[in-house]
Amino acid sequence: MFNPNFKKNRIGNSPKKKAGFIQIILIVIIALVLLKYLYDVDVVDFLTKGRFKEFLDQFYSLGSKGWQKYSDTLIKVWKYIFEFVKNIFGKLK
C-alpha cells in the first residue's frame, strides 16, 4: 500500500546529507595536509603515538608567534566587526 510518510523517511538519508558529511571529511583531511606541509605540524603522528602534549605545545607556540605578529591587526579587525554589527542592530531598532 501507499505509505504517506514515504518522503519523510527518505529525507533522512538524502544525498545532500551524505554529501555534507563527505565534504566535511575532505575539509578536515585538506586542513591536516596543509598543517603538515606548511607548518610542519603532523597531527596524525602526534595522536597515534600518544604525544598529545607535544602537539599542544607546538600548537600553542604557533598561536603565540601569530599573536605577537598580528595582534594589532586582529584587534583592529575585531573592533571594526563589533562596530559594524552594533550599527546594523542599531538601525534595526
ABEGO torsion letter per residue (X at the ends): XBBAAAAAAAAAABAAAAAAAAAAAAAAAAAAAAAAAAAGBBAAAAAAAGBAAAAAAAAAAAAAAAAAAAAAAAAAAAAAAAAAAAAAAAAAX
